[in-house]
């Protein structure tokens, strides 16, 4: 599993426009009412209890990149309860990450037809739509997930919305979303990195440094964040800090593309 795929999984399973979108064939079903995530609810039947166990196991496998096993567990869940929405959601996630977009869309919509206001489902489908170039609809889905008062992981759709706004080159909106994500979770590494990256791109190097310091205080550095730190300190003329970042790349990330860029002197 590549670094980018791992980050995407974290963002989806672990974002500001208002309004409610509708699921085809279910116009009027999405009223904006706040629903609890289905996986947080106790199962209503024995069959649903068994389906829930398989779905939760499948999610665990999904999060470590074992997409084949995750898909098998989703199928096992549906064998117990053929209408269990979280199992279709899990299938949608798997199909999205293996680039089977047709089956991903079908699976997400099957989950949403049964639970149109589920914040997990809307977060995942919103991110999927952003990746498909349907940013407006995707952002509406992400906003619906983020404003659900029962959702304990609103930092996820805010982060995803920030990434979605970056796709359409709206830095101002992206910054607002990433800041909301960090306000809810100060250790949100993806949001902190993106805030630093935007600041660097806009030439605001002290702000970029500030976000990187916060990022590295909260989580382990990555080759990507160290490389951005190196270039930020280089721009600020802080040779000691630049050298420190260079040493980290050399010692910890010598097989990374960022290290090769440093060795070739490609700082921009």
GUPAPA-520592 format. One record per residue (C-alpha): x, y, z; residue in one letter; chain; residue number from 1. Coordinates in pm, 1 decimal, padded with zeros to 6 digits, always signed. Layout:
N
<rec X="X" Y="Y" Z="Z" res="a" chain="A" n="NUM"/>
...
This chain:
268
<rec X="+00000.0" Y="+00000.0" Z="+00000.0" res="x" chain="A" n="1"/>
<rec X="+00148.6" Y="+00332.8" Z="-00103.6" res="x" chain="A" n="2"/>
<rec X="+00187.3" Y="+00632.2" Z="+00123.8" res="x" chain="A" n="3"/>
<rec X="-00080.0" Y="+00826.5" Z="-00067.2" res="x" chain="A" n="4"/>
<rec X="-00329.5" Y="+00541.6" Z="-00046.1" res="x" chain="A" n="5"/>
<rec X="-00266.7" Y="+00510.4" Z="+00327.5" res="x" chain="A" n="6"/>
<rec X="-00329.5" Y="+00881.1" Z="+00372.7" res="x" chain="A" n="7"/>
<rec X="-00650.0" Y="+00860.8" Z="+00171.6" res="x" chain="A" n="8"/>
<rec X="-00776.4" Y="+00570.3" Z="+00380.1" res="x" chain="A" n="9"/>
<rec X="-00703.4" Y="+00766.6" Z="+00696.9" res="x" chain="A" n="10"/>
<rec X="-00889.3" Y="+01061.6" Z="+00559.5" res="x" chain="A" n="11"/>
<rec X="-01195.8" Y="+00862.8" Z="+00457.0" res="x" chain="A" n="12"/>
<rec X="-01235.1" Y="+00634.4" Z="+00755.5" res="x" chain="A" n="13"/>
<rec X="-01074.0" Y="+00841.6" Z="+01033.8" res="x" chain="A" n="14"/>
<rec X="-01506.8" Y="+01853.0" Z="+00418.3" res="x" chain="A" n="15"/>
<rec X="-01824.3" Y="+02477.1" Z="+00355.0" res="x" chain="A" n="16"/>
<rec X="-02121.6" Y="+02464.7" Z="+00173.0" res="x" chain="A" n="17"/>
<rec X="-02467.1" Y="+02394.3" Z="+00305.6" res="x" chain="A" n="18"/>
<rec X="-02760.3" Y="+02222.6" Z="+00145.8" res="x" chain="A" n="19"/>
<rec X="-02880.3" Y="+01868.8" Z="+00107.6" res="x" chain="A" n="20"/>
<rec X="-02822.8" Y="+01643.0" Z="-00188.0" res="x" chain="A" n="21"/>
<rec X="-03058.6" Y="+01367.2" Z="-00291.8" res="x" chain="A" n="22"/>
<rec X="-02995.1" Y="+01007.9" Z="-00380.0" res="x" chain="A" n="23"/>
<rec X="-03130.3" Y="+00912.1" Z="-00722.1" res="x" chain="A" n="24"/>
<rec X="-03464.7" Y="+00744.9" Z="-00673.9" res="x" chain="A" n="25"/>
<rec X="-03494.1" Y="+00882.1" Z="-00320.1" res="x" chain="A" n="26"/>
<rec X="-03574.0" Y="+01249.4" Z="-00380.2" res="x" chain="A" n="27"/>
<rec X="-03708.5" Y="+01395.6" Z="-00058.8" res="x" chain="A" n="28"/>
<rec X="-03552.8" Y="+01122.6" Z="+00154.0" res="x" chain="A" n="29"/>
<rec X="-03259.9" Y="+01339.5" Z="+00254.3" res="x" chain="A" n="30"/>
<rec X="-03423.4" Y="+01602.8" Z="+00467.1" res="x" chain="A" n="31"/>
<rec X="-03116.8" Y="+01706.0" Z="+00662.1" res="x" chain="A" n="32"/>
<rec X="-03230.2" Y="+01520.4" Z="+00972.3" res="x" chain="A" n="33"/>
<rec X="-02942.2" Y="+01410.1" Z="+01192.9" res="x" chain="A" n="34"/>
<rec X="-02901.4" Y="+01034.3" Z="+01214.4" res="x" chain="A" n="35"/>
<rec X="-02654.2" Y="+00839.1" Z="+01422.2" res="x" chain="A" n="36"/>
<rec X="-02394.5" Y="+00638.2" Z="+01226.4" res="x" chain="A" n="37"/>
<rec X="-02545.0" Y="+00294.2" Z="+01173.4" res="x" chain="A" n="38"/>
<rec X="-02238.3" Y="+00113.5" Z="+01305.2" res="x" chain="A" n="39"/>
<rec X="-02283.3" Y="+00300.3" Z="+01633.0" res="x" chain="A" n="40"/>
<rec X="-02634.0" Y="+00160.8" Z="+01677.3" res="x" chain="A" n="41"/>
<rec X="-02712.2" Y="-00169.5" Z="+01848.9" res="x" chain="A" n="42"/>
<rec X="-02824.5" Y="-00436.3" Z="+01601.6" res="x" chain="A" n="43"/>
<rec X="-03200.3" Y="-00482.6" Z="+01576.3" res="x" chain="A" n="44"/>
<rec X="-03193.4" Y="-00853.9" Z="+01490.9" res="x" chain="A" n="45"/>
<rec X="-02966.3" Y="-01154.7" Z="+01530.7" res="x" chain="A" n="46"/>
<rec X="-02895.7" Y="-01146.7" Z="+01158.1" res="x" chain="A" n="47"/>
<rec X="-02798.3" Y="-00780.1" Z="+01181.8" res="x" chain="A" n="48"/>
<rec X="-02573.3" Y="-00856.7" Z="+01479.2" res="x" chain="A" n="49"/>
<rec X="-02382.8" Y="-01112.6" Z="+01273.0" res="x" chain="A" n="50"/>
<rec X="-02367.2" Y="-00875.0" Z="+00978.0" res="x" chain="A" n="51"/>
<rec X="-02230.5" Y="-00602.8" Z="+01206.7" res="x" chain="A" n="52"/>
<rec X="-01950.5" Y="-00830.7" Z="+01331.6" res="x" chain="A" n="53"/>
<rec X="-01840.8" Y="-00914.5" Z="+00977.5" res="x" chain="A" n="54"/>
<rec X="-01861.7" Y="-00550.4" Z="+00870.1" res="x" chain="A" n="55"/>
<rec X="-01651.0" Y="-00428.6" Z="+01161.0" res="x" chain="A" n="56"/>
<rec X="-01394.4" Y="-00698.2" Z="+01090.3" res="x" chain="A" n="57"/>
<rec X="-01395.5" Y="-00599.1" Z="+00724.5" res="x" chain="A" n="58"/>
<rec X="-01337.1" Y="-00234.7" Z="+00816.9" res="x" chain="A" n="59"/>
<rec X="-01034.9" Y="-00337.0" Z="+01022.6" res="x" chain="A" n="60"/>
<rec X="-00891.6" Y="-00519.8" Z="+00723.8" res="x" chain="A" n="61"/>
<rec X="-00973.9" Y="-00226.6" Z="+00496.2" res="x" chain="A" n="62"/>
<rec X="-00780.5" Y="+00011.5" Z="+00720.0" res="x" chain="A" n="63"/>
<rec X="-00462.8" Y="-00195.4" Z="+00680.2" res="x" chain="A" n="64"/>
<rec X="-00504.5" Y="-00226.5" Z="+00305.2" res="x" chain="A" n="65"/>
<rec X="-00630.1" Y="-00586.1" Z="+00290.5" res="x" chain="A" n="66"/>
<rec X="-00898.4" Y="-00501.8" Z="+00040.2" res="x" chain="A" n="67"/>
<rec X="-00957.4" Y="-00862.6" Z="-00064.2" res="x" chain="A" n="68"/>
<rec X="-01039.2" Y="-00976.4" Z="+00288.4" res="x" chain="A" n="69"/>
<rec X="-01246.1" Y="-00663.8" Z="+00351.8" res="x" chain="A" n="70"/>
<rec X="-01458.5" Y="-00739.8" Z="+00046.6" res="x" chain="A" n="71"/>
<rec X="-01502.4" Y="-01100.1" Z="+00159.3" res="x" chain="A" n="72"/>
<rec X="-01618.0" Y="-00983.9" Z="+00501.0" res="x" chain="A" n="73"/>
<rec X="-01867.2" Y="-00742.9" Z="+00344.4" res="x" chain="A" n="74"/>
<rec X="-02005.4" Y="-01033.2" Z="+00140.5" res="x" chain="A" n="75"/>
<rec X="-02025.0" Y="-01245.1" Z="+00456.0" res="x" chain="A" n="76"/>
<rec X="-02218.4" Y="-00966.6" Z="+00627.4" res="x" chain="A" n="77"/>
<rec X="-02468.3" Y="-00951.4" Z="+00342.8" res="x" chain="A" n="78"/>
<rec X="-02509.2" Y="-01327.6" Z="+00354.9" res="x" chain="A" n="79"/>
<rec X="-02653.9" Y="-01278.1" Z="+00703.5" res="x" chain="A" n="80"/>
<rec X="-02849.0" Y="-00962.0" Z="+00625.2" res="x" chain="A" n="81"/>
<rec X="-02880.9" Y="-00885.1" Z="+00250.8" res="x" chain="A" n="82"/>
<rec X="-02994.2" Y="-00528.8" Z="+00322.3" res="x" chain="A" n="83"/>
<rec X="-02735.8" Y="-00426.7" Z="+00584.8" res="x" chain="A" n="84"/>
<rec X="-02627.0" Y="-00072.8" Z="+00478.2" res="x" chain="A" n="85"/>
<rec X="-02283.6" Y="-00061.7" Z="+00648.6" res="x" chain="A" n="86"/>
<rec X="-02180.0" Y="-00369.3" Z="+00448.9" res="x" chain="A" n="87"/>
<rec X="-02262.5" Y="-00188.0" Z="+00123.6" res="x" chain="A" n="88"/>
<rec X="-02068.8" Y="+00113.0" Z="+00253.8" res="x" chain="A" n="89"/>
<rec X="-01766.9" Y="-00109.0" Z="+00317.5" res="x" chain="A" n="90"/>
<rec X="-01798.6" Y="-00251.0" Z="-00033.9" res="x" chain="A" n="91"/>
<rec X="-01807.6" Y="+00102.8" Z="-00170.1" res="x" chain="A" n="92"/>
<rec X="-01485.5" Y="+00189.0" Z="+00011.6" res="x" chain="A" n="93"/>
<rec X="-01309.4" Y="-00119.8" Z="-00119.0" res="x" chain="A" n="94"/>
<rec X="-01424.4" Y="-00066.8" Z="-00476.5" res="x" chain="A" n="95"/>
<rec X="-01323.6" Y="+00300.3" Z="-00457.5" res="x" chain="A" n="96"/>
<rec X="-00968.0" Y="+00214.7" Z="-00355.9" res="x" chain="A" n="97"/>
<rec X="-00927.5" Y="-00054.1" Z="-00622.7" res="x" chain="A" n="98"/>
<rec X="-01058.9" Y="+00191.7" Z="-00884.1" res="x" chain="A" n="99"/>
<rec X="-01377.1" Y="-00000.3" Z="-00961.1" res="x" chain="A" n="100"/>
<rec X="-01574.5" Y="+00321.5" Z="-00975.9" res="x" chain="A" n="101"/>
<rec X="-01897.7" Y="+00176.7" Z="-01114.9" res="x" chain="A" n="102"/>
<rec X="-01933.4" Y="-00075.0" Z="-00832.5" res="x" chain="A" n="103"/>
<rec X="-01818.4" Y="+00183.0" Z="-00577.8" res="x" chain="A" n="104"/>
<rec X="-02094.3" Y="+00423.4" Z="-00678.7" res="x" chain="A" n="105"/>
<rec X="-02355.7" Y="+00147.2" Z="-00680.0" res="x" chain="A" n="106"/>
<rec X="-02250.8" Y="+00026.3" Z="-00336.0" res="x" chain="A" n="107"/>
<rec X="-02246.6" Y="+00372.7" Z="-00179.1" res="x" chain="A" n="108"/>
<rec X="-02589.6" Y="+00450.8" Z="-00320.0" res="x" chain="A" n="109"/>
<rec X="-02734.7" Y="+00124.7" Z="-00187.8" res="x" chain="A" n="110"/>
<rec X="-02611.1" Y="+00218.7" Z="+00158.1" res="x" chain="A" n="111"/>
<rec X="-02747.4" Y="+00571.6" Z="+00127.7" res="x" chain="A" n="112"/>
<rec X="-03090.0" Y="+00462.2" Z="+00007.2" res="x" chain="A" n="113"/>
<rec X="-03138.0" Y="+00287.5" Z="+00339.5" res="x" chain="A" n="114"/>
<rec X="-02971.2" Y="+00555.6" Z="+00553.6" res="x" chain="A" n="115"/>
<rec X="-02953.6" Y="+00883.9" Z="+00358.4" res="x" chain="A" n="116"/>
<rec X="-02831.6" Y="+01089.2" Z="+00654.6" res="x" chain="A" n="117"/>
<rec X="-02565.4" Y="+00852.2" Z="+00787.6" res="x" chain="A" n="118"/>
<rec X="-02254.0" Y="+01071.0" Z="+00830.3" res="x" chain="A" n="119"/>
<rec X="-02006.7" Y="+00789.0" Z="+00759.7" res="x" chain="A" n="120"/>
<rec X="-02182.0" Y="+00708.5" Z="+00433.0" res="x" chain="A" n="121"/>
<rec X="-02199.7" Y="+01072.5" Z="+00326.2" res="x" chain="A" n="122"/>
<rec X="-01836.3" Y="+01135.8" Z="+00415.3" res="x" chain="A" n="123"/>
<rec X="-01720.1" Y="+00842.7" Z="+00203.6" res="x" chain="A" n="124"/>
<rec X="-01952.8" Y="+00911.2" Z="-00088.2" res="x" chain="A" n="125"/>
<rec X="-01866.5" Y="+01280.9" Z="-00080.7" res="x" chain="A" n="126"/>
<rec X="-01495.7" Y="+01202.0" Z="-00104.4" res="x" chain="A" n="127"/>
<rec X="-01566.7" Y="+00955.1" Z="-00384.1" res="x" chain="A" n="128"/>
<rec X="-01759.3" Y="+01219.5" Z="-00579.0" res="x" chain="A" n="129"/>
<rec X="-01476.3" Y="+01470.8" Z="-00538.0" res="x" chain="A" n="130"/>
<rec X="-01240.3" Y="+01214.4" Z="-00686.1" res="x" chain="A" n="131"/>
<rec X="-01476.7" Y="+01167.8" Z="-00978.0" res="x" chain="A" n="132"/>
<rec X="-01476.8" Y="+01537.5" Z="-01060.3" res="x" chain="A" n="133"/>
<rec X="-01824.0" Y="+01592.2" Z="-00909.7" res="x" chain="A" n="134"/>
<rec X="-01697.4" Y="+01837.8" Z="-00652.1" res="x" chain="A" n="135"/>
<rec X="-02015.7" Y="+02037.8" Z="-00597.7" res="x" chain="A" n="136"/>
<rec X="-02220.4" Y="+01731.4" Z="-00508.7" res="x" chain="A" n="137"/>
<rec X="-01930.2" Y="+01587.4" Z="-00311.8" res="x" chain="A" n="138"/>
<rec X="-01897.8" Y="+01900.3" Z="-00101.6" res="x" chain="A" n="139"/>
<rec X="-02269.5" Y="+01894.9" Z="-00020.7" res="x" chain="A" n="140"/>
<rec X="-02234.7" Y="+01537.4" Z="+00099.7" res="x" chain="A" n="141"/>
<rec X="-01932.0" Y="+01623.2" Z="+00310.5" res="x" chain="A" n="142"/>
<rec X="-02110.2" Y="+01923.5" Z="+00463.4" res="x" chain="A" n="143"/>
<rec X="-02403.8" Y="+01702.2" Z="+00556.8" res="x" chain="A" n="144"/>
<rec X="-02167.7" Y="+01462.1" Z="+00733.9" res="x" chain="A" n="145"/>
<rec X="-01973.8" Y="+01738.3" Z="+00909.3" res="x" chain="A" n="146"/>
<rec X="-02275.9" Y="+01912.2" Z="+01057.8" res="x" chain="A" n="147"/>
<rec X="-02433.4" Y="+01594.0" Z="+01197.6" res="x" chain="A" n="148"/>
<rec X="-02432.3" Y="+01649.9" Z="+01576.2" res="x" chain="A" n="149"/>
<rec X="-02403.2" Y="+01275.4" Z="+01643.3" res="x" chain="A" n="150"/>
<rec X="-02090.0" Y="+01234.6" Z="+01433.2" res="x" chain="A" n="151"/>
<rec X="-01782.1" Y="+01199.3" Z="+01649.7" res="x" chain="A" n="152"/>
<rec X="-01543.2" Y="+01224.9" Z="+01353.3" res="x" chain="A" n="153"/>
<rec X="-01640.4" Y="+01552.1" Z="+01185.4" res="x" chain="A" n="154"/>
<rec X="-01269.2" Y="+01624.0" Z="+01141.0" res="x" chain="A" n="155"/>
<rec X="-01279.3" Y="+01366.6" Z="+00858.2" res="x" chain="A" n="156"/>
<rec X="-01532.2" Y="+01537.2" Z="+00627.9" res="x" chain="A" n="157"/>
<rec X="-01376.9" Y="+01877.5" Z="+00699.8" res="x" chain="A" n="158"/>
<rec X="-01039.4" Y="+01738.7" Z="+00592.8" res="x" chain="A" n="159"/>
<rec X="-01189.1" Y="+01576.5" Z="+00285.8" res="x" chain="A" n="160"/>
<rec X="-01367.2" Y="+01899.0" Z="+00194.1" res="x" chain="A" n="161"/>
<rec X="-01036.8" Y="+02082.5" Z="+00216.8" res="x" chain="A" n="162"/>
<rec X="-00881.5" Y="+01834.6" Z="-00023.4" res="x" chain="A" n="163"/>
<rec X="-01183.6" Y="+01868.5" Z="-00250.8" res="x" chain="A" n="164"/>
<rec X="-01148.9" Y="+02247.0" Z="-00258.1" res="x" chain="A" n="165"/>
<rec X="-00782.0" Y="+02207.7" Z="-00346.5" res="x" chain="A" n="166"/>
<rec X="-00888.7" Y="+02004.9" Z="-00650.0" res="x" chain="A" n="167"/>
<rec X="-01081.1" Y="+02306.1" Z="-00778.6" res="x" chain="A" n="168"/>
<rec X="-00800.5" Y="+02545.1" Z="-00679.5" res="x" chain="A" n="169"/>
<rec X="-00993.3" Y="+02727.8" Z="-00408.9" res="x" chain="A" n="170"/>
<rec X="-00725.0" Y="+02780.0" Z="-00146.7" res="x" chain="A" n="171"/>
<rec X="-00934.2" Y="+03012.8" Z="+00068.7" res="x" chain="A" n="172"/>
<rec X="-01215.9" Y="+02760.9" Z="+00111.0" res="x" chain="A" n="173"/>
<rec X="-00966.5" Y="+02478.7" Z="+00160.1" res="x" chain="A" n="174"/>
<rec X="-00792.6" Y="+02668.7" Z="+00440.6" res="x" chain="A" n="175"/>
<rec X="-01125.3" Y="+02725.0" Z="+00616.9" res="x" chain="A" n="176"/>
<rec X="-01205.3" Y="+02354.7" Z="+00603.9" res="x" chain="A" n="177"/>
<rec X="-00860.3" Y="+02244.5" Z="+00721.8" res="x" chain="A" n="178"/>
<rec X="-00876.0" Y="+02491.3" Z="+01010.8" res="x" chain="A" n="179"/>
<rec X="-01210.3" Y="+02345.4" Z="+01117.7" res="x" chain="A" n="180"/>
<rec X="-01059.8" Y="+01998.5" Z="+01101.6" res="x" chain="A" n="181"/>
<rec X="-00765.2" Y="+02103.8" Z="+01320.4" res="x" chain="A" n="182"/>
<rec X="-00996.1" Y="+02280.8" Z="+01565.7" res="x" chain="A" n="183"/>
<rec X="-01175.3" Y="+01950.5" Z="+01619.3" res="x" chain="A" n="184"/>
<rec X="-00856.5" Y="+01743.4" Z="+01619.9" res="x" chain="A" n="185"/>
<rec X="-00529.3" Y="+01933.3" Z="+01681.3" res="x" chain="A" n="186"/>
<rec X="-00338.4" Y="+01618.0" Z="+01585.2" res="x" chain="A" n="187"/>
<rec X="-00495.9" Y="+01595.6" Z="+01237.4" res="x" chain="A" n="188"/>
<rec X="-00170.0" Y="+01549.7" Z="+01048.7" res="x" chain="A" n="189"/>
<rec X="-00319.8" Y="+01564.5" Z="+00700.8" res="x" chain="A" n="190"/>
<rec X="-00496.1" Y="+01894.8" Z="+00765.6" res="x" chain="A" n="191"/>
<rec X="-00190.0" Y="+02048.4" Z="+00932.8" res="x" chain="A" n="192"/>
<rec X="+00033.6" Y="+01942.0" Z="+00646.3" res="x" chain="A" n="193"/>
<rec X="-00202.7" Y="+02090.1" Z="+00388.2" res="x" chain="A" n="194"/>
<rec X="-00224.2" Y="+02419.4" Z="+00578.0" res="x" chain="A" n="195"/>
<rec X="+00157.2" Y="+02433.1" Z="+00581.7" res="x" chain="A" n="196"/>
<rec X="+00173.9" Y="+02341.6" Z="+00214.1" res="x" chain="A" n="197"/>
<rec X="-00072.9" Y="+02612.0" Z="+00112.4" res="x" chain="A" n="198"/>
<rec X="+00112.1" Y="+02871.3" Z="+00319.1" res="x" chain="A" n="199"/>
<rec X="+00440.8" Y="+02769.5" Z="+00157.9" res="x" chain="A" n="200"/>
<rec X="+00291.0" Y="+02783.5" Z="-00190.8" res="x" chain="A" n="201"/>
<rec X="+00159.1" Y="+03132.5" Z="-00116.8" res="x" chain="A" n="202"/>
<rec X="+00498.4" Y="+03249.6" Z="+00010.2" res="x" chain="A" n="203"/>
<rec X="+00390.1" Y="+03279.3" Z="+00374.1" res="x" chain="A" n="204"/>
<rec X="+00689.2" Y="+03088.7" Z="+00510.2" res="x" chain="A" n="205"/>
<rec X="+00655.6" Y="+03181.7" Z="+00880.9" res="x" chain="A" n="206"/>
<rec X="+00298.0" Y="+03047.4" Z="+00879.3" res="x" chain="A" n="207"/>
<rec X="+00413.9" Y="+02733.4" Z="+00700.3" res="x" chain="A" n="208"/>
<rec X="+00679.9" Y="+02684.8" Z="+00968.0" res="x" chain="A" n="209"/>
<rec X="+00422.8" Y="+02734.6" Z="+01245.6" res="x" chain="A" n="210"/>
<rec X="+00195.4" Y="+02461.3" Z="+01108.0" res="x" chain="A" n="211"/>
<rec X="+00489.1" Y="+02225.8" Z="+01054.8" res="x" chain="A" n="212"/>
<rec X="+00606.6" Y="+02275.3" Z="+01413.6" res="x" chain="A" n="213"/>
<rec X="+00255.2" Y="+02191.7" Z="+01533.3" res="x" chain="A" n="214"/>
<rec X="+00242.6" Y="+01891.2" Z="+01301.2" res="x" chain="A" n="215"/>
<rec X="+00574.5" Y="+01750.3" Z="+01419.8" res="x" chain="A" n="216"/>
<rec X="+00479.8" Y="+01806.3" Z="+01783.6" res="x" chain="A" n="217"/>
<rec X="+00162.0" Y="+01603.7" Z="+01735.2" res="x" chain="A" n="218"/>
<rec X="+00273.1" Y="+01321.4" Z="+01507.5" res="x" chain="A" n="219"/>
<rec X="+00573.5" Y="+01146.2" Z="+01361.9" res="x" chain="A" n="220"/>
<rec X="+00732.4" Y="+01328.6" Z="+01068.1" res="x" chain="A" n="221"/>
<rec X="+00701.6" Y="+01184.5" Z="+00721.0" res="x" chain="A" n="222"/>
<rec X="+00933.0" Y="+01227.6" Z="+00426.1" res="x" chain="A" n="223"/>
<rec X="+00675.7" Y="+01465.5" Z="+00281.7" res="x" chain="A" n="224"/>
<rec X="+00653.9" Y="+01684.8" Z="+00591.2" res="x" chain="A" n="225"/>
<rec X="+01031.4" Y="+01684.7" Z="+00647.0" res="x" chain="A" n="226"/>
<rec X="+01090.1" Y="+01787.5" Z="+00286.1" res="x" chain="A" n="227"/>
<rec X="+00842.9" Y="+02073.3" Z="+00320.6" res="x" chain="A" n="228"/>
<rec X="+01010.9" Y="+02174.9" Z="+00645.7" res="x" chain="A" n="229"/>
<rec X="+01352.2" Y="+02175.0" Z="+00479.5" res="x" chain="A" n="230"/>
<rec X="+01233.9" Y="+02394.6" Z="+00193.8" res="x" chain="A" n="231"/>
<rec X="+01050.8" Y="+02628.6" Z="+00433.7" res="x" chain="A" n="232"/>
<rec X="+01360.4" Y="+02682.8" Z="+00647.6" res="x" chain="A" n="233"/>
<rec X="+01568.3" Y="+02726.1" Z="+00333.2" res="x" chain="A" n="234"/>
<rec X="+01334.3" Y="+03005.2" Z="+00224.4" res="x" chain="A" n="235"/>
<rec X="+01358.3" Y="+03163.2" Z="+00568.7" res="x" chain="A" n="236"/>
<rec X="+01737.4" Y="+03146.7" Z="+00559.1" res="x" chain="A" n="237"/>
<rec X="+01759.4" Y="+02925.8" Z="+00867.0" res="x" chain="A" n="238"/>
<rec X="+02050.7" Y="+02704.3" Z="+00765.4" res="x" chain="A" n="239"/>
<rec X="+02071.6" Y="+02521.2" Z="+01096.7" res="x" chain="A" n="240"/>
<rec X="+01708.2" Y="+02407.9" Z="+01080.8" res="x" chain="A" n="241"/>
<rec X="+01747.7" Y="+02327.2" Z="+00711.6" res="x" chain="A" n="242"/>
<rec X="+02045.0" Y="+02105.7" Z="+00791.5" res="x" chain="A" n="243"/>
<rec X="+01847.9" Y="+01932.2" Z="+01065.1" res="x" chain="A" n="244"/>
<rec X="+01569.4" Y="+01846.5" Z="+00821.3" res="x" chain="A" n="245"/>
<rec X="+01824.6" Y="+01732.8" Z="+00564.0" res="x" chain="A" n="246"/>
<rec X="+01976.9" Y="+01497.0" Z="+00820.2" res="x" chain="A" n="247"/>
<rec X="+01632.7" Y="+01350.6" Z="+00892.9" res="x" chain="A" n="248"/>
<rec X="+01575.6" Y="+01283.4" Z="+00525.7" res="x" chain="A" n="249"/>
<rec X="+01917.2" Y="+01121.8" Z="+00495.8" res="x" chain="A" n="250"/>
<rec X="+01884.2" Y="+00901.4" Z="+00804.1" res="x" chain="A" n="251"/>
<rec X="+01514.6" Y="+00813.2" Z="+00807.9" res="x" chain="A" n="252"/>
<rec X="+01389.0" Y="+00851.5" Z="+00451.3" res="x" chain="A" n="253"/>
<rec X="+01683.3" Y="+00775.6" Z="+00223.6" res="x" chain="A" n="254"/>
<rec X="+01463.5" Y="+00564.3" Z="-00005.4" res="x" chain="A" n="255"/>
<rec X="+01202.2" Y="+00837.0" Z="-00057.0" res="x" chain="A" n="256"/>
<rec X="+01142.8" Y="+01054.7" Z="-00364.1" res="x" chain="A" n="257"/>
<rec X="+01193.6" Y="+01357.4" Z="-00138.0" res="x" chain="A" n="258"/>
<rec X="+01545.3" Y="+01244.9" Z="-00048.9" res="x" chain="A" n="259"/>
<rec X="+01627.7" Y="+01201.7" Z="-00417.4" res="x" chain="A" n="260"/>
<rec X="+01494.7" Y="+01549.7" Z="-00488.5" res="x" chain="A" n="261"/>
<rec X="+01719.9" Y="+01690.4" Z="-00216.2" res="x" chain="A" n="262"/>
<rec X="+02024.6" Y="+01508.9" Z="-00349.0" res="x" chain="A" n="263"/>
<rec X="+01955.2" Y="+01643.9" Z="-00696.1" res="x" chain="A" n="264"/>
<rec X="+01912.0" Y="+01996.9" Z="-00561.8" res="x" chain="A" n="265"/>
<rec X="+01550.1" Y="+02021.8" Z="-00679.7" res="x" chain="A" n="266"/>
<rec X="+01416.0" Y="+02238.5" Z="-00399.7" res="x" chain="A" n="267"/>
<rec X="+01114.7" Y="+02372.9" Z="-00592.7" res="x" chain="A" n="268"/>
